[in-house]
Amino acid sequence: MIRPVTYYEAICDKCGVSAHEGGDISAWGDAELALEDAEGCDWVTPGSAPPGPLTTAGRHYCPECAATEEEAGV
Ligand SMILES: [Zn+2]
C-alpha cells in the first residue's frame, strides 16, 4: 500500500527559499531536526538579539535575507 507521510523543512519567511535547496536532503521527519539543520546553515530568527536558537514558532530567515534585514536596520 501507499500512504503519504509528513516531512519538515525550513523555509525563509522572506524569500521562500528552502534551507536545503540543492542539497541531498531536502526534508526532515521532525521539525526540530529541520530547525537544527537551518541553524547549522546560519539561518536566524529575525529580530532576535543576540541571535538565539530557532524555534518552530518564530519566523526564519535565510542568511541572505538576514543580512539585508540588518542593513535595513529593522
Ligand atoms: Zn531568504
N, CA, C, O and the ligand as a Tripos MOL2 file, in Angstrom:
@<TRIPOS>MOLECULE
protein
  297   295    75     0     0
PROTEIN
NO_CHARGES

@<TRIPOS>ATOM
      1 N           0.8340   -1.1960    0.0000 N.3       1 MET1
      2 CA          0.0000    0.0000    0.0000 C.3       1 MET1
      3 C           0.8680    1.2460    0.0000 C.2       1 MET1
      4 O           2.0720    1.1820    0.2480 O.2       1 MET1
      5 N           0.2580    2.3460   -0.2740 N.am      2 ILE2
      6 CA          0.9560    3.6260   -0.3120 C.3       2 ILE2
      7 C           0.2630    4.5620    0.6680 C.2       2 ILE2
      8 O          -0.9650    4.6190    0.7350 O.2       2 ILE2
      9 N           1.0670    5.2890    1.4190 N.am      3 ARG3
     10 CA          0.4670    6.3100    2.2730 C.3       3 ARG3
     11 C           1.3610    7.5520    2.2670 C.2       3 ARG3
     12 O           2.5810    7.4400    2.1400 O.2       3 ARG3
     13 N           0.7680    8.7100    2.4010 N.am      4 PRO4
     14 CA          1.5590    9.9410    2.4440 C.3       4 PRO4
     15 C           2.1750   10.1280    3.8220 C.2       4 PRO4
     16 O           1.5770    9.7520    4.8300 O.2       4 PRO4
     17 N           3.3590   10.7030    3.8670 N.am      5 VAL5
     18 CA          4.0000   10.9990    5.1470 C.3       5 VAL5
     19 C           4.3520   12.4770    5.1810 C.2       5 VAL5
     20 O           4.5290   13.1100    4.1400 O.2       5 VAL5
     21 N           4.4490   13.0150    6.3750 N.am      6 THR6
     22 CA          4.7620   14.4260    6.5310 C.3       6 THR6
     23 C           6.2320   14.6110    6.8620 C.2       6 THR6
     24 O           6.7650   13.9630    7.7630 O.2       6 THR6
     25 N           6.8780   15.4990    6.1260 N.am      7 TYR7
     26 CA          8.2530   15.8540    6.4270 C.3       7 TYR7
     27 C           8.3360   17.3500    6.6430 C.2       7 TYR7
     28 O           7.4180   18.0930    6.2960 O.2       7 TYR7
     29 N           9.4260   17.7790    7.2110 N.am      8 TYR8
     30 CA          9.5850   19.1850    7.5420 C.3       8 TYR8
     31 C          10.8240   19.7590    6.8710 C.2       8 TYR8
     32 O          11.8230   19.0630    6.6870 O.2       8 TYR8
     33 N          10.7490   21.0150    6.5140 N.am      9 GLU9
     34 CA         11.9250   21.7280    6.0370 C.3       9 GLU9
     35 C          11.7670   23.1840    6.4230 C.2       9 GLU9
     36 O          10.6530   23.6910    6.5510 O.2       9 GLU9
     37 N          12.8980   23.8500    6.6080 N.am     10 ALA10
     38 CA         12.8540   25.2640    6.9390 C.3      10 ALA10
     39 C          12.7140   26.0680    5.6550 C.2      10 ALA10
     40 O          13.4350   25.8420    4.6830 O.2      10 ALA10
     41 N          11.7730   27.0130    5.6640 N.am     11 ILE11
     42 CA         11.5520   27.8860    4.5180 C.3      11 ILE11
     43 C          11.7420   29.3260    4.9760 C.2      11 ILE11
     44 O          11.2230   29.7230    6.0190 O.2      11 ILE11
     45 N          12.4820   30.1020    4.2010 N.am     12 CYS12
     46 CA         12.7010   31.5050    4.5560 C.3      12 CYS12
     47 C          11.3740   32.2580    4.4920 C.2      12 CYS12
     48 O          10.6570   32.1790    3.4950 O.2      12 CYS12
     49 N          11.0480   32.9950    5.5730 N.am     13 ASP13
     50 CA          9.7930   33.7380    5.6110 C.3      13 ASP13
     51 C           9.8030   34.9270    4.6590 C.2      13 ASP13
     52 O           8.7530   35.5000    4.3680 O.2      13 ASP13
     53 N          10.9770   35.2970    4.1760 N.am     14 LYS14
     54 CA         11.0610   36.4750    3.3200 C.3      14 LYS14
     55 C          11.1020   36.0900    1.8390 C.2      14 LYS14
     56 O          10.2930   36.5780    1.0510 O.2      14 LYS14
     57 N          12.0320   35.2260    1.4620 N.am     15 CYS15
     58 CA         12.1760   34.9150    0.0350 C.3      15 CYS15
     59 C          11.6430   33.5360   -0.3260 C.2      15 CYS15
     60 O          11.5270   33.2090   -1.5070 O.2      15 CYS15
     61 N          11.3180   32.7240    0.6740 N.am     16 GLY16
     62 CA         10.6960   31.4420    0.3850 C.3      16 GLY16
     63 C          11.6540   30.3250    0.0100 C.2      16 GLY16
     64 O          11.2280   29.2240   -0.3380 O.2      16 GLY16
     65 N          12.9680   30.6140    0.0830 N.am     17 VAL17
     66 CA         13.9420   29.5850   -0.2620 C.3      17 VAL17
     67 C          13.9610   28.5160    0.8280 C.2      17 VAL17
     68 O          13.6970   28.8080    1.9940 O.2      17 VAL17
     69 N          14.2680   27.3000    0.4530 N.am     18 SER18
     70 CA         14.3600   26.2280    1.4330 C.3      18 SER18
     71 C          15.7910   26.1400    1.9390 C.2      18 SER18
     72 O          16.7340   26.4460    1.2100 O.2      18 SER18
     73 N          15.9520   25.7150    3.2080 N.am     19 ALA19
     74 CA         17.2810   25.6510    3.8040 C.3      19 ALA19
     75 C          18.1630   24.6600    3.0670 C.2      19 ALA19
     76 O          19.3890   24.7050    3.1780 O.2      19 ALA19
     77 N          17.5510   23.7830    2.3280 N.am     20 HIS20
     78 CA         18.3580   22.7530    1.6870 C.3      20 HIS20
     79 C          18.1730   22.6940    0.1900 C.2      20 HIS20
     80 O          18.2960   21.6330   -0.4200 O.2      20 HIS20
     81 N          17.8770   23.8400   -0.4010 N.am     21 GLU21
     82 CA         17.7320   23.8650   -1.8380 C.3      21 GLU21
     83 C          19.0360   23.3950   -2.4890 C.2      21 GLU21
     84 O          20.1020   23.9640   -2.2520 O.2      21 GLU21
     85 N          18.9340   22.3590   -3.3040 N.am     22 GLY22
     86 CA         20.1180   21.8710   -3.9840 C.3      22 GLY22
     87 C          20.9030   20.8430   -3.1940 C.2      22 GLY22
     88 O          21.8220   20.2170   -3.7220 O.2      22 GLY22
     89 N          20.5430   20.6650   -1.9200 N.am     23 GLY23
     90 CA         21.2460   19.6800   -1.1100 C.3      23 GLY23
     91 C          20.7150   18.2810   -1.3390 C.2      23 GLY23
     92 O          19.7250   18.0850   -2.0440 O.2      23 GLY23
     93 N          21.3760   17.3230   -0.7430 N.am     24 ASP24
     94 CA         20.9500   15.9330   -0.9000 C.3      24 ASP24
     95 C          19.6570   15.6700   -0.1360 C.2      24 ASP24
     96 O          18.7500   14.9970   -0.6270 O.2      24 ASP24
     97 N          19.5960   16.2070    1.0560 N.am     25 ILE25
     98 CA         18.4170   16.0070    1.8800 C.3      25 ILE25
     99 C          17.6140   17.2930    1.8700 C.2      25 ILE25
    100 O          18.1580   18.3640    2.1400 O.2      25 ILE25
    101 N          16.3300   17.2040    1.5630 N.am     26 SER26
    102 CA         15.5370   18.4240    1.4580 C.3      26 SER26
    103 C          14.4640   18.4970    2.5200 C.2      26 SER26
    104 O          13.8070   19.5300    2.6490 O.2      26 SER26
    105 N          14.2620   17.4390    3.2840 N.am     27 ALA27
    106 CA         13.2230   17.4650    4.2960 C.3      27 ALA27
    107 C          13.5830   16.5270    5.4410 C.2      27 ALA27
    108 O          14.3840   15.6050    5.2870 O.2      27 ALA27
    109 N          12.9780   16.7840    6.5760 N.am     28 TRP28
    110 CA         13.2860   16.0430    7.7720 C.3      28 TRP28
    111 C          12.0060   15.4500    8.3560 C.2      28 TRP28
    112 O          10.9110   15.9750    8.1570 O.2      28 TRP28
    113 N          12.1670   14.3690    9.0640 N.am     29 GLY29
    114 CA         10.9990   13.7140    9.6320 C.3      29 GLY29
    115 C          10.5280   14.3580   10.9130 C.2      29 GLY29
    116 O           9.5560   13.9140   11.5250 O.2      29 GLY29
    117 N          11.2230   15.4110   11.3190 N.am     30 ASP30
    118 CA         10.9660   16.0190   12.6120 C.3      30 ASP30
    119 C          11.2440   17.5160   12.4940 C.2      30 ASP30
    120 O          12.2700   17.9100   11.9400 O.2      30 ASP30
    121 N          10.3520   18.3430   13.0020 N.am     31 ALA31
    122 CA         10.5090   19.7910   12.8790 C.3      31 ALA31
    123 C          11.7780   20.2760   13.5670 C.2      31 ALA31
    124 O          12.4320   21.2010   13.0850 O.2      31 ALA31
    125 N          12.1300   19.6610   14.6870 N.am     32 GLU32
    126 CA         13.3300   20.0750   15.4230 C.3      32 GLU32
    127 C          14.5870   19.8510   14.5820 C.2      32 GLU32
    128 O          15.5000   20.6750   14.5830 O.2      32 GLU32
    129 N          14.6220   18.7430   13.8750 N.am     33 LEU33
    130 CA         15.7740   18.4480   13.0290 C.3      33 LEU33
    131 C          15.8860   19.4650   11.9050 C.2      33 LEU33
    132 O          16.9840   19.8940   11.5510 O.2      33 LEU33
    133 N          14.7570   19.8440   11.3530 N.am     34 ALA34
    134 CA         14.7580   20.8440   10.2870 C.3      34 ALA34
    135 C          15.3120   22.1670   10.8160 C.2      34 ALA34
    136 O          16.0520   22.8620   10.1190 O.2      34 ALA34
    137 N          14.9500   22.5070   12.0460 N.am     35 LEU35
    138 CA         15.4410   23.7430   12.6510 C.3      35 LEU35
    139 C          16.9340   23.6610   12.9070 C.2      35 LEU35
    140 O          17.6720   24.6030   12.6180 O.2      35 LEU35
    141 N          17.3780   22.5380   13.4480 N.am     36 GLU36
    142 CA         18.8040   22.3610   13.7270 C.3      36 GLU36
    143 C          19.6180   22.4940   12.4520 C.2      36 GLU36
    144 O          20.6880   23.1020   12.4340 O.2      36 GLU36
    145 N          19.0870   21.9110   11.3910 N.am     37 ASP37
    146 CA         19.7830   21.9570   10.1230 C.3      37 ASP37
    147 C          19.8640   23.3930    9.6180 C.2      37 ASP37
    148 O          20.9230   23.8350    9.1720 O.2      37 ASP37
    149 N          18.7560   24.1190    9.6850 N.am     38 ALA38
    150 CA         18.7280   25.5020    9.2250 C.3      38 ALA38
    151 C          19.6980   26.3420   10.0450 C.2      38 ALA38
    152 O          20.4030   27.2010    9.5150 O.2      38 ALA38
    153 N          19.7200   26.0780   11.3460 N.am     39 GLU39
    154 CA         20.6100   26.8050   12.2350 C.3      39 GLU39
    155 C          22.0640   26.5870   11.8290 C.2      39 GLU39
    156 O          22.8790   27.5100   11.8430 O.2      39 GLU39
    157 N          22.3670   25.3360   11.4660 N.am     40 GLY40
    158 CA         23.7180   24.9860   11.0250 C.3      40 GLY40
    159 C          24.0940   25.6960    9.7380 C.2      40 GLY40
    160 O          25.2780   25.8220    9.4260 O.2      40 GLY40
    161 N          23.0980   26.1650    8.9780 N.am     41 CYS41
    162 CA         23.3380   26.8830    7.7280 C.3      41 CYS41
    163 C          23.2180   28.3940    7.9510 C.2      41 CYS41
    164 O          23.0200   29.1490    7.0000 O.2      41 CYS41
    165 N          23.3360   28.8310    9.2050 N.am     42 ASP42
    166 CA         23.3170   30.2610    9.5480 C.3      42 ASP42
    167 C          21.9650   30.9280    9.3590 C.2      42 ASP42
    168 O          21.8970   32.1370    9.1380 O.2      42 ASP42
    169 N          20.9160   30.1740    9.4410 N.am     43 TRP43
    170 CA         19.5930   30.7780    9.4080 C.3      43 TRP43
    171 C          19.3160   31.4000   10.7700 C.2      43 TRP43
    172 O          19.8190   30.9260   11.7890 O.2      43 TRP43
    173 N          18.5260   32.4480   10.7870 N.am     44 VAL44
    174 CA         18.2400   33.1360   12.0390 C.3      44 VAL44
    175 C          16.7610   33.4490   12.1730 C.2      44 VAL44
    176 O          16.0070   33.4120   11.2010 O.2      44 VAL44
    177 N          16.3650   33.7580   13.4000 N.am     45 THR45
    178 CA         15.0460   34.2970   13.6490 C.3      45 THR45
    179 C          15.1910   35.8110   13.6340 C.2      45 THR45
    180 O          15.8800   36.3640   14.4910 O.2      45 THR45
    181 N          14.5620   36.5000   12.6810 N.am     46 PRO46
    182 CA         14.7190   37.9410   12.5740 C.3      46 PRO46
    183 C          14.2440   38.6580   13.8350 C.2      46 PRO46
    184 O          13.2350   38.2920   14.4370 O.2      46 PRO46
    185 N          14.9920   39.6830   14.2160 N.am     47 GLY47
    186 CA         14.5850   40.4940   15.3540 C.3      47 GLY47
    187 C          15.1050   39.9840   16.6710 C.2      47 GLY47
    188 O          14.9810   40.6820   17.6770 O.2      47 GLY47
    189 N          15.6820   38.7990   16.7150 N.am     48 SER48
    190 CA         16.2140   38.2930   17.9670 C.3      48 SER48
    191 C          17.6360   38.7870   18.1340 C.2      48 SER48
    192 O          18.4770   38.5850   17.2580 O.2      48 SER48
    193 N          17.9050   39.4280   19.2440 N.am     49 ALA49
    194 CA         19.2490   39.9340   19.5040 C.3      49 ALA49
    195 C          19.6330   39.6220   20.9440 C.2      49 ALA49
    196 O          18.9370   40.0560   21.8610 O.2      49 ALA49
    197 N          20.6980   38.8970   21.1720 N.am     50 PRO50
    198 CA         21.5150   38.2600   20.1320 C.3      50 PRO50
    199 C          20.7610   37.1100   19.4950 C.2      50 PRO50
    200 O          19.8010   36.5870   20.0600 O.2      50 PRO50
    201 N          21.2140   36.7190   18.2940 N.am     51 PRO51
    202 CA         20.5340   35.6240   17.6060 C.3      51 PRO51
    203 C          20.4460   34.3890   18.4910 C.2      51 PRO51
    204 O          21.4710   33.8140   18.8580 O.2      51 PRO51
    205 N          19.2600   33.9870   18.8280 N.am     52 GLY52
    206 CA         19.0710   32.8190   19.6700 C.3      52 GLY52
    207 C          18.7680   31.6010   18.8350 C.2      52 GLY52
    208 O          18.7570   31.6610   17.6050 O.2      52 GLY52
    209 N          18.5230   30.4970   19.5070 N.am     53 PRO53
    210 CA         18.1590   29.2920   18.7710 C.3      53 PRO53
    211 C          16.8410   29.4710   18.0340 C.2      53 PRO53
    212 O          15.9350   30.1490   18.5200 O.2      53 PRO53
    213 N          16.7400   28.8680   16.8720 N.am     54 LEU54
    214 CA         15.4990   28.9360   16.1170 C.3      54 LEU54
    215 C          14.4150   28.1790   16.8690 C.2      54 LEU54
    216 O          14.6840   27.1800   17.5360 O.2      54 LEU54
    217 N          13.2030   28.6620   16.7510 N.am     55 THR55
    218 CA         12.0760   27.9450   17.3490 C.3      55 THR55
    219 C          11.0310   27.7020   16.2760 C.2      55 THR55
    220 O          10.9530   28.4370   15.2910 O.2      55 THR55
    221 N          10.2400   26.6820   16.4720 N.am     56 THR56
    222 CA          9.2250   26.3660   15.4710 C.3      56 THR56
    223 C           8.2050   27.4860   15.3610 C.2      56 THR56
    224 O           7.5970   27.6770   14.3070 O.2      56 THR56
    225 N           8.0160   28.2250   16.4440 N.am     57 ALA57
    226 CA          7.0040   29.2690   16.4500 C.3      57 ALA57
    227 C           7.4710   30.5390   15.7420 C.2      57 ALA57
    228 O           6.6550   31.2930   15.2120 O.2      57 ALA57
    229 N           8.7940   30.7750   15.7360 N.am     58 GLY58
    230 CA          9.3060   32.0200   15.1990 C.3      58 GLY58
    231 C           9.3800   32.0370   13.6840 C.2      58 GLY58
    232 O           9.1470   31.0280   13.0190 O.2      58 GLY58
    233 N           9.7130   33.2140   13.1520 N.am     59 ARG59
    234 CA          9.9530   33.3110   11.7190 C.3      59 ARG59
    235 C          11.3970   32.8980   11.4640 C.2      59 ARG59
    236 O          12.2240   32.9050   12.3750 O.2      59 ARG59
    237 N          11.6900   32.5390   10.2220 N.am     60 HIS60
    238 CA         13.0280   32.0800    9.8890 C.3      60 HIS60
    239 C          13.5100   32.7680    8.6280 C.2      60 HIS60
    240 O          12.8100   32.8060    7.6160 O.2      60 HIS60
    241 N          14.7170   33.3120    8.7020 N.am     61 TYR61
    242 CA         15.2970   33.9750    7.5400 C.3      61 TYR61
    243 C          16.5650   33.2540    7.1130 C.2      61 TYR61
    244 O          17.3670   32.8290    7.9450 O.2      61 TYR61
    245 N          16.7330   33.1240    5.8060 N.am     62 CYS62
    246 CA         17.9660   32.5610    5.2820 C.3      62 CYS62
    247 C          19.0700   33.5930    5.5130 C.2      62 CYS62
    248 O          18.7760   34.7610    5.7650 O.2      62 CYS62
    249 N          20.3470   33.1710    5.4290 N.am     63 PRO63
    250 CA         21.4530   34.1020    5.7020 C.3      63 PRO63
    251 C          21.4030   35.3550    4.8310 C.2      63 PRO63
    252 O          21.7540   36.4450    5.2840 O.2      63 PRO63
    253 N          20.9660   35.1990    3.5850 N.am     64 GLU64
    254 CA         20.9090   36.3320    2.6740 C.3      64 GLU64
    255 C          19.8980   37.3790    3.1460 C.2      64 GLU64
    256 O          20.2010   38.5710    3.1860 O.2      64 GLU64
    257 N          18.7190   36.9310    3.4970 N.am     65 CYS65
    258 CA         17.6840   37.8440    3.9580 C.3      65 CYS65
    259 C          18.0370   38.4190    5.3290 C.2      65 CYS65
    260 O          17.7150   39.5690    5.6270 O.2      65 CYS65
    261 N          18.6960   37.6180    6.1540 N.am     66 ALA66
    262 CA         19.1130   38.1030    7.4660 C.3      66 ALA66
    263 C          20.0830   39.2640    7.2900 C.2      66 ALA66
    264 O          20.0420   40.2310    8.0490 O.2      66 ALA66
    265 N          20.9500   39.1690    6.2950 N.am     67 ALA67
    266 CA         21.9380   40.2140    6.0440 C.3      67 ALA67
    267 C          21.2700   41.5020    5.5600 C.2      67 ALA67
    268 O          21.6170   42.5890    6.0220 O.2      67 ALA67
    269 N          20.3230   41.3880    4.6410 N.am     68 THR68
    270 CA         19.6570   42.5880    4.1350 C.3      68 THR68
    271 C          18.8130   43.2290    5.2170 C.2      68 THR68
    272 O          18.6720   44.4510    5.2660 O.2      68 THR68
    273 N          18.2560   42.4010    6.0820 N.am     69 GLU69
    274 CA         17.4490   42.9120    7.1820 C.3      69 GLU69
    275 C          18.3190   43.7600    8.1130 C.2      69 GLU69
    276 O          17.9010   44.8260    8.5650 O.2      69 GLU69
    277 N          19.5270   43.2790    8.3930 N.am     70 GLU70
    278 CA         20.4490   44.0100    9.2590 C.3      70 GLU70
    279 C          20.8090   45.3440    8.6380 C.2      70 GLU70
    280 O          20.8520   46.3650    9.3260 O.2      70 GLU70
    281 N          21.0680   45.3390    7.3410 N.am     71 GLU71
    282 CA         21.4250   46.5720    6.6480 C.3      71 GLU71
    283 C          20.3010   47.5790    6.7310 C.2      71 GLU71
    284 O          20.5380   48.7790    6.8750 O.2      71 GLU71
    285 N          19.0670   47.0870    6.6410 N.am     72 ALA72
    286 CA         17.9090   47.9710    6.6750 C.3      72 ALA72
    287 C          17.6520   48.4960    8.0900 C.2      72 ALA72
    288 O          16.8700   49.4260    8.2870 O.2      72 ALA72
    289 N          18.3120   47.8930    9.0570 N.am     73 GLY73
    290 CA         18.1560   48.3400   10.4340 C.3      73 GLY73
    291 C          16.8140   47.9760   11.0400 C.2      73 GLY73
    292 O          16.3540   48.6360   11.9720 O.2      73 GLY73
    293 N          16.1960   46.9570   10.5320 N.am     74 VAL74
    294 CA         14.8980   46.5340   11.0700 C.3      74 VAL74
    295 C          15.1210   45.6110   12.2540 C.2      74 VAL74
    296 O          14.1570   45.1390   12.8580 O.2      74 VAL74
    297 ZN         15.5180   34.4360    2.3750 Zn       75 ZN75
@<TRIPOS>BOND
     1     1     2 1
     2     2     3 1
     3     3     4 2
     4     3     5 am
     5     5     6 1
     6     6     7 1
     7     7     8 2
     8     7     9 am
     9     9    10 1
    10    10    11 1
    11    11    12 2
    12    11    13 am
    13    13    14 1
    14    14    15 1
    15    15    16 2
    16    15    17 am
    17    17    18 1
    18    18    19 1
    19    19    20 2
    20    19    21 am
    21    21    22 1
    22    22    23 1
    23    23    24 2
    24    23    25 am
    25    25    26 1
    26    26    27 1
    27    27    28 2
    28    27    29 am
    29    29    30 1
    30    30    31 1
    31    31    32 2
    32    31    33 am
    33    33    34 1
    34    34    35 1
    35    35    36 2
    36    35    37 am
    37    37    38 1
    38    38    39 1
    39    39    40 2
    40    39    41 am
    41    41    42 1
    42    42    43 1
    43    43    44 2
    44    43    45 am
    45    45    46 1
    46    46    47 1
    47    47    48 2
    48    47    49 am
    49    49    50 1
    50    50    51 1
    51    51    52 2
    52    51    53 am
    53    53    54 1
    54    54    55 1
    55    55    56 2
    56    55    57 am
    57    57    58 1
    58    58    59 1
    59    59    60 2
    60    59    61 am
    61    61    62 1
    62    62    63 1
    63    63    64 2
    64    63    65 am
    65    65    66 1
    66    66    67 1
    67    67    68 2
    68    67    69 am
    69    69    70 1
    70    70    71 1
    71    71    72 2
    72    71    73 am
    73    73    74 1
    74    74    75 1
    75    75    76 2
    76    75    77 am
    77    77    78 1
    78    78    79 1
    79    79    80 2
    80    79    81 am
    81    81    82 1
    82    82    83 1
    83    83    84 2
    84    83    85 am
    85    85    86 1
    86    86    87 1
    87    87    88 2
    88    87    89 am
    89    89    90 1
    90    90    91 1
    91    91    92 2
    92    91    93 am
    93    93    94 1
    94    94    95 1
    95    95    96 2
    96    95    97 am
    97    97    98 1
    98    98    99 1
    99    99   100 2
   100    99   101 am
   101   101   102 1
   102   102   103 1
   103   103   104 2
   104   103   105 am
   105   105   106 1
   106   106   107 1
   107   107   108 2
   108   107   109 am
   109   109   110 1
   110   110   111 1
   111   111   112 2
   112   111   113 am
   113   113   114 1
   114   114   115 1
   115   115   116 2
   116   115   117 am
   117   117   118 1
   118   118   119 1
   119   119   120 2
   120   119   121 am
   121   121   122 1
   122   122   123 1
   123   123   124 2
   124   123   125 am
   125   125   126 1
   126   126   127 1
   127   127   128 2
   128   127   129 am
   129   129   130 1
   130   130   131 1
   131   131   132 2
   132   131   133 am
   133   133   134 1
   134   134   135 1
   135   135   136 2
   136   135   137 am
   137   137   138 1
   138   138   139 1
   139   139   140 2
   140   139   141 am
   141   141   142 1
   142   142   143 1
   143   143   144 2
   144   143   145 am
   145   145   146 1
   146   146   147 1
   147   147   148 2
   148   147   149 am
   149   149   150 1
   150   150   151 1
   151   151   152 2
   152   151   153 am
   153   153   154 1
   154   154   155 1
   155   155   156 2
   156   155   157 am
   157   157   158 1
   158   158   159 1
   159   159   160 2
   160   159   161 am
   161   161   162 1
   162   162   163 1
   163   163   164 2
   164   163   165 am
   165   165   166 1
   166   166   167 1
   167   167   168 2
   168   167   169 am
   169   169   170 1
   170   170   171 1
   171   171   172 2
   172   171   173 am
   173   173   174 1
   174   174   175 1
   175   175   176 2
   176   175   177 am
   177   177   178 1
   178   178   179 1
   179   179   180 2
   180   179   181 am
   181   181   182 1
   182   182   183 1
   183   183   184 2
   184   183   185 am
   185   185   186 1
   186   186   187 1
   187   187   188 2
   188   187   189 am
   189   189   190 1
   190   190   191 1
   191   191   192 2
   192   191   193 am
   193   193   194 1
   194   194   195 1
   195   195   196 2
   196   195   197 am
   197   197   198 1
   198   198   199 1
   199   199   200 2
   200   199   201 am
   201   201   202 1
   202   202   203 1
   203   203   204 2
   204   203   205 am
   205   205   206 1
   206   206   207 1
   207   207   208 2
   208   207   209 am
   209   209   210 1
   210   210   211 1
   211   211   212 2
   212   211   213 am
   213   213   214 1
   214   214   215 1
   215   215   216 2
   216   215   217 am
   217   217   218 1
   218   218   219 1
   219   219   220 2
   220   219   221 am
   221   221   222 1
   222   222   223 1
   223   223   224 2
   224   223   225 am
   225   225   226 1
   226   226   227 1
   227   227   228 2
   228   227   229 am
   229   229   230 1
   230   230   231 1
   231   231   232 2
   232   231   233 am
   233   233   234 1
   234   234   235 1
   235   235   236 2
   236   235   237 am
   237   237   238 1
   238   238   239 1
   239   239   240 2
   240   239   241 am
   241   241   242 1
   242   242   243 1
   243   243   244 2
   244   243   245 am
   245   245   246 1
   246   246   247 1
   247   247   248 2
   248   247   249 am
   249   249   250 1
   250   250   251 1
   251   251   252 2
   252   251   253 am
   253   253   254 1
   254   254   255 1
   255   255   256 2
   256   255   257 am
   257   257   258 1
   258   258   259 1
   259   259   260 2
   260   259   261 am
   261   261   262 1
   262   262   263 1
   263   263   264 2
   264   263   265 am
   265   265   266 1
   266   266   267 1
   267   267   268 2
   268   267   269 am
   269   269   270 1
   270   270   271 1
   271   271   272 2
   272   271   273 am
   273   273   274 1
   274   274   275 1
   275   275   276 2
   276   275   277 am
   277   277   278 1
   278   278   279 1
   279   279   280 2
   280   279   281 am
   281   281   282 1
   282   282   283 1
   283   283   284 2
   284   283   285 am
   285   285   286 1
   286   286   287 1
   287   287   288 2
   288   287   289 am
   289   289   290 1
   290   290   291 1
   291   291   292 2
   292   291   293 am
   293   293   294 1
   294   294   295 1
   295   295   296 2
@<TRIPOS>SUBSTRUCTURE
     1 MET1         2 RESIDUE 1 A MET
     2 ILE2         6 RESIDUE 1 A ILE
     3 ARG3        10 RESIDUE 1 A ARG
     4 PRO4        14 RESIDUE 1 A PRO
     5 VAL5        18 RESIDUE 1 A VAL
     6 THR6        22 RESIDUE 1 A THR
     7 TYR7        26 RESIDUE 1 A TYR
     8 TYR8        30 RESIDUE 1 A TYR
     9 GLU9        34 RESIDUE 1 A GLU
    10 ALA10       38 RESIDUE 1 A ALA
    11 ILE11       42 RESIDUE 1 A ILE
    12 CYS12       46 RESIDUE 1 A CYS
    13 ASP13       50 RESIDUE 1 A ASP
    14 LYS14       54 RESIDUE 1 A LYS
    15 CYS15       58 RESIDUE 1 A CYS
    16 GLY16       62 RESIDUE 1 A GLY
    17 VAL17       66 RESIDUE 1 A VAL
    18 SER18       70 RESIDUE 1 A SER
    19 ALA19       74 RESIDUE 1 A ALA
    20 HIS20       78 RESIDUE 1 A HIS
    21 GLU21       82 RESIDUE 1 A GLU
    22 GLY22       86 RESIDUE 1 A GLY
    23 GLY23       90 RESIDUE 1 A GLY
    24 ASP24       94 RESIDUE 1 A ASP
    25 ILE25       98 RESIDUE 1 A ILE
    26 SER26      102 RESIDUE 1 A SER
    27 ALA27      106 RESIDUE 1 A ALA
    28 TRP28      110 RESIDUE 1 A TRP
    29 GLY29      114 RESIDUE 1 A GLY
    30 ASP30      118 RESIDUE 1 A ASP
    31 ALA31      122 RESIDUE 1 A ALA
    32 GLU32      126 RESIDUE 1 A GLU
    33 LEU33      130 RESIDUE 1 A LEU
    34 ALA34      134 RESIDUE 1 A ALA
    35 LEU35      138 RESIDUE 1 A LEU
    36 GLU36      142 RESIDUE 1 A GLU
    37 ASP37      146 RESIDUE 1 A ASP
    38 ALA38      150 RESIDUE 1 A ALA
    39 GLU39      154 RESIDUE 1 A GLU
    40 GLY40      158 RESIDUE 1 A GLY
    41 CYS41      162 RESIDUE 1 A CYS
    42 ASP42      166 RESIDUE 1 A ASP
    43 TRP43      170 RESIDUE 1 A TRP
    44 VAL44      174 RESIDUE 1 A VAL
    45 THR45      178 RESIDUE 1 A THR
    46 PRO46      182 RESIDUE 1 A PRO
    47 GLY47      186 RESIDUE 1 A GLY
    48 SER48      190 RESIDUE 1 A SER
    49 ALA49      194 RESIDUE 1 A ALA
    50 PRO50      198 RESIDUE 1 A PRO
    51 PRO51      202 RESIDUE 1 A PRO
    52 GLY52      206 RESIDUE 1 A GLY
    53 PRO53      210 RESIDUE 1 A PRO
    54 LEU54      214 RESIDUE 1 A LEU
    55 THR55      218 RESIDUE 1 A THR
    56 THR56      222 RESIDUE 1 A THR
    57 ALA57      226 RESIDUE 1 A ALA
    58 GLY58      230 RESIDUE 1 A GLY
    59 ARG59      234 RESIDUE 1 A ARG
    60 HIS60      238 RESIDUE 1 A HIS
    61 TYR61      242 RESIDUE 1 A TYR
    62 CYS62      246 RESIDUE 1 A CYS
    63 PRO63      250 RESIDUE 1 A PRO
    64 GLU64      254 RESIDUE 1 A GLU
    65 CYS65      258 RESIDUE 1 A CYS
    66 ALA66      262 RESIDUE 1 A ALA
    67 ALA67      266 RESIDUE 1 A ALA
    68 THR68      270 RESIDUE 1 A THR
    69 GLU69      274 RESIDUE 1 A GLU
    70 GLU70      278 RESIDUE 1 A GLU
    71 GLU71      282 RESIDUE 1 A GLU
    72 ALA72      286 RESIDUE 1 A ALA
    73 GLY73      290 RESIDUE 1 A GLY
    74 VAL74      294 RESIDUE 1 A VAL
    75 ZN75       297 GROUP 0 **** ****
